[in-house]
């Protein structure tokens, strides 16, 4: 049984960060995962 969390994990593993369907934009988790996925890019706060 695939859940949204599982899909998000697979997408993150594949390098495609798409958590818009689980986390609201600008949330701490989204920003954190975004920085983890792309260390070279910073949100700039």
MIKOLSE-212892 format. One record per residue: residue number from 1; residue in one letter; x, y, z of N, C-alpha, C, O, CB in turn. Coordinates in steps of 0.02 Angstrom, whole numbers, plus 50000, padded with zeros to 5 digits. Each point is the difference from the previous one (the first is absolute). Glycine has a CB too. Layout:
node n->NUM&res->A&n.u->X&n.v->Y&n.w->Z&ca.u->X&ca.v->Y&ca.w->Z&c.u->X&c.v->Y&c.w->Z&o.u->X&o.v->Y&o.w->Z&cb.u->X&cb.v->Y&cb.w->Z
...
END
This chain:
node n->1&res->X&n.u->50042&n.v->49939&n.w->50000&ca.u->49958&ca.v->50061&ca.w->50000&c.u->50044&c.v->50062&c.w->50000&o.u->50038&o.v->50012&o.w->50046&cb.u->49870&cb.v->49927&cb.w->50016
node n->2&res->X&n.u->50085&n.v->50101&n.w->49885&ca.u->50040&ca.v->50061&ca.w->49995&c.u->49964&c.v->50059&c.w->50031&o.u->49941&o.v->50011&o.w->49986&cb.u->50112&cb.v->49945&cb.w->49910
node n->3&res->X&n.u->49981&n.v->50080&n.w->50144&ca.u->49971&ca.v->50059&ca.w->50032&c.u->50033&c.v->50062&c.w->49973&o.u->50049&o.v->49996&o.w->49964&cb.u->49924&cb.v->49938&cb.w->50140
node n->4&res->X&n.u->50001&n.v->50124&n.w->49914&ca.u->50030&ca.v->50062&ca.w->49977&c.u->50071&c.v->50007&c.w->50026&o.u->50044&o.v->50026&o.w->49966&cb.u->49843&cb.v->50028&cb.w->50029
node n->5&res->X&n.u->50122&n.v->49923&n.w->50066&ca.u->50067&ca.v->50003&ca.w->50030&c.u->50049&c.v->49958&c.w->49960&o.u->50057&o.v->50020&o.w->49987&cb.u->49892&cb.v->49999&cb.w->50127
node n->6&res->X&n.u->50028&n.v->49922&n.w->49865&ca.u->50042&ca.v->49955&ca.w->49961&c.u->50016&c.v->50032&c.w->49933&o.u->50057&o.v->49997&o.w->49977&cb.u->49893&cb.v->49902&cb.w->50081
node n->7&res->X&n.u->50000&n.v->50131&n.w->49910&ca.u->50011&ca.v->50032&ca.w->49936&c.u->50049&c.v->50057&c.w->50007&o.u->50045&o.v->50009&o.w->49958&cb.u->49839&cb.v->49960&cb.w->50006
node n->8&res->X&n.u->50109&n.v->50070&n.w->50089&ca.u->50045&ca.v->50056&ca.w->50012&c.u->50071&c.v->49975&c.w->50010&o.u->50048&o.v->50030&o.w->49976&cb.u->49857&cb.v->50036&cb.w->50075
node n->9&res->X&n.u->50101&n.v->49879&n.w->49986&ca.u->50066&ca.v->49972&ca.w->50013&c.u->50032&c.v->49977&c.w->49935&o.u->50060&o.v->50012&o.w->49990&cb.u->49903&cb.v->49953&cb.w->50125
node n->10&res->X&n.u->49999&n.v->50002&n.w->49842&ca.u->50027&ca.v->49976&ca.w->49937&c.u->50019&c.v->50059&c.w->49956&o.u->50053&o.v->49998&o.w->49967&cb.u->49877&cb.v->49899&cb.w->50042
node n->11&res->X&n.u->50028&n.v->50155&n.w->49989&ca.u->50014&ca.v->50058&ca.w->49959&c.u->50062&c.v->50036&c.w->50025&o.u->50041&o.v->50023&o.w->49960&cb.u->49838&cb.v->49989&cb.w->50014
node n->12&res->X&n.u->50129&n.v->49991&n.w->50092&ca.u->50058&ca.v->50032&ca.w->50029&c.u->50063&c.v->49959&c.w->49984&o.u->50053&o.v->50028&o.w->49987&cb.u->49876&cb.v->50021&cb.w->50106
node n->13&res->X&n.u->50063&n.v->49885&n.w->49907&ca.u->50056&ca.v->49956&ca.w->49985&c.u->50020&c.v->50007&c.w->49927&o.u->50059&o.v->49995&o.w->49983&cb.u->49903&cb.v->49925&cb.w->50107
node n->14&res->X&n.u->49989&n.v->50091&n.w->49867&ca.u->50013&ca.v->50006&ca.w->49929&c.u->50027&c.v->50069&c.w->49983&o.u->50022&o.v->50013&o.w->49944&cb.u->49888&cb.v->49904&cb.w->50032
node n->15&res->X&n.u->50088&n.v->50128&n.w->50073&ca.u->50026&ca.v->50067&ca.w->49989&c.u->49945&c.v->50049&c.w->49979&o.u->50014&o.v->50059&o.w->49988&cb.u->50095&cb.v->49891&cb.w->49981
node n->16&res->X&n.u->49830&n.v->50026&n.w->50027&ca.u->49944&ca.v->50044&ca.w->49983&c.u->49961&c.v->50016&c.w->50063&o.u->49960&o.v->49960&o.w->50024&cb.u->50033&cb.v->49991&cb.w->49859
node n->17&res->X&n.u->50018&n.v->50109&n.w->50143&ca.u->49967&ca.v->50019&ca.w->50062&c.u->49932&c.v->50030&c.w->49985&o.u->49994&o.v->50058&o.w->49979&cb.u->50117&cb.v->49962&cb.w->50075
node n->18&res->X&n.u->49837&n.v->49940&n.w->49957&ca.u->49932&ca.v->50024&ca.w->49988&c.u->49958&c.v->49984&c.w->50062&o.u->49969&o.v->49947&o.w->50004&cb.u->50041&cb.v->50036&cb.w->49870
node n->19&res->X&n.u->49989&n.v->50064&n.w->50173&ca.u->49963&ca.v->49989&ca.w->50062&c.u->49942&c.v->50050&c.w->50006&o.u->49973&o.v->50009&o.w->50054&cb.u->50132&cb.v->49947&cb.w->50000
node n->20&res->X&n.u->49877&n.v->50075&n.w->49890&ca.u->49947&ca.v->50050&ca.w->50002&c.u->49934&c.v->49968&c.w->50021&o.u->49957&o.v->50034&o.w->50028&cb.u->50102&cb.v->50031&cb.w->49883
node n->21&res->X&n.u->49933&n.v->49870&n.w->50075&ca.u->49937&ca.v->49968&ca.w->50016&c.u->49997&c.v->49978&c.w->50073&o.u->49947&o.v->49979&o.w->50023&cb.u->50045&cb.v->49983&cb.w->49858
node n->22&res->X&n.u->50063&n.v->50042&n.w->50154&ca.u->50001&ca.v->49979&ca.w->50070&c.u->50015&c.v->50057&c.w->50046&o.u->49972&o.v->50005&o.w->50055&cb.u->50063&cb.v->49882&cb.w->49909
node n->23&res->X&n.u->50010&n.v->50157&n.w->50016&ca.u->50020&ca.v->50055&ca.w->50043&c.u->49986&c.v->50067&c.w->49966&o.u->50012&o.v->50008&o.w->49940&cb.u->50076&cb.v->49920&cb.w->50112
node n->24&res->X&n.u->49887&n.v->50121&n.w->49986&ca.u->49987&ca.v->50066&ca.w->49973&c.u->50065&c.v->50034&c.w->49982&o.u->50050&o.v->49993&o.w->50035&cb.u->49846&cb.v->50015&cb.w->50034
node n->25&res->X&n.u->50105&n.v->50031&n.w->49876&ca.u->50060&ca.v->50035&ca.w->49979&c.u->50026&c.v->50047&c.w->50054&o.u->49961&o.v->50036&o.w->50031&cb.u->50001&cb.v->49955&cb.w->49850
node n->26&res->X&n.u->50103&n.v->50008&n.w->50129&ca.u->50028&ca.v->50045&ca.w->50049&c.u->50004&c.v->49971&c.w->50070&o.u->50025&o.v->50031&o.w->50046&cb.u->49931&cb.v->50061&cb.w->49886
node n->27&res->X&n.u->50018&n.v->49847&n.w->50076&ca.u->50003&ca.v->49968&ca.w->50066&c.u->50072&c.v->49980&c.w->50015&o.u->50041&o.v->49992&o.w->49955&cb.u->49841&cb.v->49966&cb.w->50032
node n->28&res->X&n.u->50134&n.v->50035&n.w->50077&ca.u->50068&ca.v->49984&ca.w->50021&c.u->50024&c.v->49936&c.w->49968&o.u->50057&o.v->49996&o.w->49975&cb.u->49924&cb.v->50063&cb.w->50133
node n->29&res->X&n.u->49976&n.v->49890&n.w->49892&ca.u->50019&ca.v->49935&ca.w->49973&c.u->50015&c.v->50005&c.w->49925&o.u->50048&o.v->49971&o.w->49975&cb.u->49881&cb.v->49972&cb.w->50112
node n->30&res->X&n.u->50029&n.v->50095&n.w->49878&ca.u->50009&ca.v->50008&ca.w->49928&c.u->50066&c.v->50034&c.w->49985&o.u->50038&o.v->49978&o.w->49957&cb.u->49838&cb.v->50027&cb.w->50027
node n->31&res->X&n.u->50138&n.v->50049&n.w->50052&ca.u->50062&ca.v->50037&ca.w->49991&c.u->50060&c.v->49957&c.w->50017&o.u->50050&o.v->49999&o.w->49964&cb.u->49891&cb.v->50108&cb.w->50061
node n->32&res->X&n.u->50053&n.v->49856&n.w->50030&ca.u->50055&ca.v->49958&ca.w->50023&c.u->50015&c.v->49946&c.w->49948&o.u->50058&o.v->49989&o.w->49982&cb.u->49911&cb.v->50033&cb.w->50137
node n->33&res->X&n.u->49979&n.v->49944&n.w->49857&ca.u->50009&ca.v->49947&ca.w->49951&c.u->50025&c.v->50029&c.w->49934&o.u->50039&o.v->49969&o.w->49965&cb.u->49870&cb.v->49965&cb.w->50089
node n->34&res->X&n.u->50069&n.v->50126&n.w->49931&ca.u->50023&ca.v->50032&ca.w->49938&c.u->50075&c.v->50014&c.w->50003&o.u->50036&o.v->49989&o.w->49952&cb.u->49851&cb.v->50063&cb.w->50033
node n->35&res->X&n.u->50136&n.v->49972&n.w->50073&ca.u->50071&ca.v->50014&ca.w->50008&c.u->50041&c.v->49935&c.w->50000&o.u->50056&o.v->49998&o.w->49976&cb.u->49916&cb.v->50107&cb.w->50088
node n->36&res->X&n.u->49999&n.v->49842&n.w->49964&ca.u->50034&ca.v->49936&ca.w->50001&c.u->50005&c.v->49972&c.w->49929&o.u->50050&o.v->49969&o.w->49982&cb.u->49908&cb.v->50009&cb.w->50135
node n->37&res->X&n.u->49990&n.v->50033&n.w->49844&ca.u->49999&ca.v->49975&ca.w->49931&c.u->50048&c.v->50040&c.w->49957&o.u->50035&o.v->49973&o.w->49958&cb.u->49846&cb.v->49989&cb.w->50056
node n->38&res->X&n.u->50121&n.v->50105&n.w->49998&ca.u->50043&ca.v->50044&ca.w->49961&c.u->50043&c.v->50042&c.w->50046&o.u->49983&o.v->50058&o.w->50013&cb.u->49933&cb.v->49944&cb.w->49894
node n->39&res->X&n.u->50139&n.v->49970&n.w->50118&ca.u->50043&ca.v->50036&ca.w->50047&c.u->50030&c.v->50063&c.w->49969&o.u->50018&o.v->50047&o.w->50035&cb.u->50009&cb.v->49844&cb.w->50019
node n->40&res->X&n.u->49978&n.v->50110&n.w->49880&ca.u->50030&ca.v->50057&ca.w->49966&c.u->49955&c.v->50060&c.w->49998&o.u->50023&o.v->50056&o.w->49989&cb.u->50042&cb.v->49865&cb.w->49944
node n->41&res->X&n.u->49870&n.v->50068&n.w->50078&ca.u->49953&ca.v->50055&ca.w->49996&c.u->49973&c.v->50015&c.w->50070&o.u->49983&o.v->49955&o.w->50038&cb.u->49986&cb.v->50014&cb.w->49844
node n->42&res->X&n.u->50028&n.v->50096&n.w->50135&ca.u->49973&ca.v->50019&ca.w->50065&c.u->49939&c.v->50043&c.w->49990&o.u->49995&o.v->50037&o.w->49951&cb.u->50120&cb.v->49957&cb.w->50100
node n->43&res->X&n.u->49838&n.v->50002&n.w->49995&ca.u->49938&ca.v->50038&ca.w->49994&c.u->50013&c.v->50073&c.w->50016&o.u->49963&o.v->50044&o.w->49977&cb.u->49970&cb.v->49854&cb.w->50054
node n->44&res->X&n.u->50118&n.v->50116&n.w->50008&ca.u->50016&ca.v->50070&ca.w->50016&c.u->49958&c.v->50026&c.w->50056&o.u->50006&o.v->50059&o.w->50018&cb.u->50028&cb.v->49958&cb.w->49865
node n->45&res->X&n.u->49923&n.v->49941&n.w->50147&ca.u->49960&ca.v->50021&ca.w->50057&c.u->49954&c.v->50056&c.w->49982&o.u->49962&o.v->50023&o.w->50043&cb.u->50129&cb.v->49943&cb.w->50031
END
